[in-house]
Amino acid sequence: MARFAKWFISVIALIVLAALWTAGNPPAKSIFWSKIDVEVTGHRSEAFETGFGPIERTVVLTRLSPGIVEGPVLLAHPESADAETVINRYPVGATIQVRARPDGEIAYEPSNSPTLLYPALIASFFFGLITAYFVSGWLQSAGVLAPRSRTPIVVGLALFAFGAVPWFLTIFAWNFGEPPPRSILWPRETVEVVSSNARVFNVGNGTQAAYVEVDVREQNTANLAAQPMRGVTYSSVAISDAREMTREQFAPGTKAQAMRSPEGILYLVRWRFSDVVVLIFAGITGIFSYFIIIAGRNLL
């Protein structure tokens, strides 16, 4: 019965592990995919089922660069981005770097971090811990390990595993979101609002909402070209609120503080909920690590 329970736990753990590494867009395993250069040849709009209702997304058509061989279809991030945004970000003729799936059919932006990456890493570590526990028990029963020699291995791995969890959660929170909390390290600049718009769309359940779209230009530079500034709101807002923001906060000529990502994308500087989450996780990590160190000294 005990042997059956061990095998059952192992099978369930493998299923969960495989699901965490293969689910999502992009999946966690995409970090192992190779990066290639492709040339944008066009764009295509298509219906897509998100699980929360259908949306229309615009994908980027490519060919391998240099050459004429058809390349993978690039899924823009976020997938709900409107056609104009995708076309402006990936103009026809531009050469870009993507992370392509091994079959060459689909590709993602290298900066599009998999949502399930850190849960997959945590699950992999715990699977390794369970495996080490079973293997050490088998070696002990075979006489390879002395009964006492197994204890430091198990205790050490357990302490390390539980100590690693808050660190993984903190790292995940530090890199999650658009923009992620690590954006506090990005360079900042003053920009001038060129235009703002409340783009109304159908939510999918019969109601409507709006996204606030803001175009800005840099100050004190020779570059007068307008470019979009993201992160004005966390998500869609009520139409009345969006129109009020375009009139009062982002009227043409208004100055705003923006931060620029390593990819050159501008985001509005403002306090976000994800910043609060990462501060909470950082505090928990510090406290948890202290008690793990104390427990390790007492047990080992």
SVG drawing of the C-alpha trace seen along z (x, -y; Angstrom):
<svg xmlns="http://www.w3.org/2000/svg" viewBox="-26 -73 52 77">
<polyline fill="none" stroke="black" stroke-width="0.4" points="0.0,0.0 2.8,-2.4 4.6,-1.6 1.4,-2.3 0.9,-5.7 4.5,-6.7 3.9,-5.8 0.5,-7.6 2.1,-10.8 4.9,-10.7 2.4,-10.4 0.3,-13.2 3.3,-15.4 4.5,-14.7 1.1,-15.6 1.1,-18.9 4.7,-19.6 4.0,-18.9 0.9,-21.2 2.8,-24.1 5.5,-23.9 3.2,-23.6 0.2,-25.8 -0.1,-29.5 0.8,-31.9 3.7,-31.7 4.3,-28.5 7.0,-28.4 9.1,-26.0 9.4,-28.8 12.4,-30.1 14.3,-27.3 13.2,-28.2 15.8,-29.7 15.7,-33.4 15.7,-34.2 15.5,-37.3 12.4,-37.6 11.1,-40.3 7.5,-41.6 5.5,-40.9 2.0,-41.8 -0.7,-41.5 -3.9,-39.5 -6.9,-39.9 -8.6,-36.8 -11.0,-35.7 -9.5,-34.2 -11.1,-32.5 -9.4,-33.6 -11.6,-31.5 -13.3,-34.7 -15.0,-35.3 -14.0,-35.8 -11.7,-38.7 -10.3,-39.8 -6.5,-39.8 -4.1,-41.0 -1.1,-38.7 2.1,-39.6 3.1,-37.6 6.8,-37.2 9.4,-35.5 12.9,-34.4 15.5,-37.1 17.3,-37.2 15.4,-35.1 11.9,-34.4 11.0,-31.4 7.7,-32.0 8.4,-32.5 6.4,-31.9 3.2,-33.9 4.1,-36.4 1.5,-36.7 1.7,-40.3 1.7,-41.1 -0.9,-41.7 -3.1,-39.6 -6.0,-42.1 -3.9,-44.9 -5.9,-46.6 -4.8,-46.4 -3.5,-49.9 -1.2,-49.4 0.2,-46.1 0.8,-47.6 2.6,-50.6 4.7,-48.5 5.6,-46.0 5.6,-47.9 6.0,-45.9 9.6,-45.6 11.0,-45.8 13.4,-43.1 12.7,-41.9 13.9,-39.2 11.4,-36.6 11.4,-33.5 10.1,-30.8 8.4,-27.5 10.4,-24.5 7.9,-23.6 8.3,-27.1 4.6,-27.9 4.3,-30.4 6.6,-32.9 6.5,-35.3 8.3,-38.5 11.5,-37.7 10.3,-40.3 7.0,-38.5 7.8,-36.6 5.7,-33.4 3.2,-33.9 3.6,-30.3 7.5,-30.3 8.0,-30.8 5.2,-28.4 6.8,-25.8 10.2,-26.4 8.8,-26.0 7.0,-22.8 10.1,-21.4 12.1,-22.1 9.5,-20.3 9.3,-17.4 13.1,-17.2 12.7,-17.2 10.1,-14.4 12.4,-12.4 15.4,-12.9 13.3,-11.7 12.2,-8.5 15.7,-7.8 17.4,-8.4 14.8,-5.9 15.6,-3.3 19.4,-3.8 18.9,-3.5 16.9,-0.2 19.6,1.1 22.3,0.4 24.0,-2.3 23.1,-5.1 23.2,-4.7 19.9,-5.5 21.2,-8.6 22.9,-9.9 19.5,-10.4 18.3,-12.9 20.6,-15.9 19.7,-15.4 15.9,-15.4 16.0,-18.3 18.4,-20.3 16.3,-19.9 13.1,-20.7 14.5,-23.9 15.9,-25.0 12.6,-24.3 10.5,-26.2 13.0,-29.0 13.0,-29.2 9.2,-29.6 9.0,-33.2 12.1,-34.1 10.4,-32.6 7.2,-34.5 9.1,-37.8 11.0,-37.3 7.7,-36.5 6.0,-39.6 9.1,-41.7 8.7,-40.6 4.9,-40.4 2.7,-42.9 3.0,-45.5 5.0,-47.3 6.5,-45.1 7.5,-46.6 11.2,-46.4 10.3,-49.4 11.2,-51.6 14.8,-51.2 14.0,-52.3 15.1,-55.8 12.4,-58.5 11.7,-61.6 9.2,-64.4 6.9,-64.0 4.2,-66.2 0.8,-64.9 0.1,-65.2 -3.4,-63.6 -5.6,-61.4 -8.6,-59.2 -11.2,-57.1 -11.4,-54.0 -14.8,-52.4 -15.1,-48.6 -17.7,-45.9 -16.8,-43.9 -18.6,-40.8 -21.5,-40.6 -23.5,-43.4 -21.8,-46.3 -19.2,-48.7 -16.0,-50.0 -13.1,-52.1 -9.3,-52.2 -7.5,-55.5 -4.9,-55.9 -2.4,-58.6 0.3,-59.7 3.2,-61.8 6.4,-63.3 9.8,-63.8 10.9,-67.1 14.2,-68.8 15.1,-66.6 15.0,-66.9 12.6,-64.0 9.1,-65.5 7.5,-62.2 4.5,-61.1 4.6,-57.7 2.1,-55.9 2.4,-56.0 1.1,-52.8 0.0,-52.0 -2.3,-55.0 -4.9,-52.7 -4.6,-49.2 -7.2,-47.9 -10.4,-49.2 -12.5,-51.8 -16.0,-53.2 -16.5,-55.3 -17.4,-58.4 -14.2,-58.0 -12.1,-57.6 -13.5,-60.7 -12.9,-62.7 -9.3,-61.6 -8.7,-62.6 -10.1,-66.1 -8.5,-66.8 -5.4,-64.6 -4.2,-64.1 -5.3,-67.1 -3.0,-68.0 -0.1,-70.1 -0.1,-68.5 3.2,-67.4 3.6,-63.9 6.3,-61.7 7.1,-58.6 9.6,-55.7 11.2,-54.0 11.6,-50.2 14.7,-48.5 12.7,-47.8 12.0,-51.6 8.3,-51.5 7.0,-54.4 4.9,-53.9 3.2,-56.5 4.9,-56.8 2.3,-56.0 1.8,-53.8 0.4,-50.4 -1.1,-47.5 1.7,-45.2 4.2,-47.5 2.3,-47.0 2.3,-43.2 6.1,-43.0 6.7,-45.1 4.5,-42.7 6.3,-39.6 9.7,-41.2 8.8,-41.7 7.5,-38.2 10.7,-36.8 12.9,-38.6 11.0,-37.4 10.7,-33.8 14.4,-33.7 15.4,-34.7 13.3,-31.9 14.6,-29.3 18.2,-30.2 17.3,-29.8 15.5,-26.5 18.5,-25.2 20.9,-25.9 18.8,-24.1 18.0,-21.0 21.3,-20.5"/>
</svg>
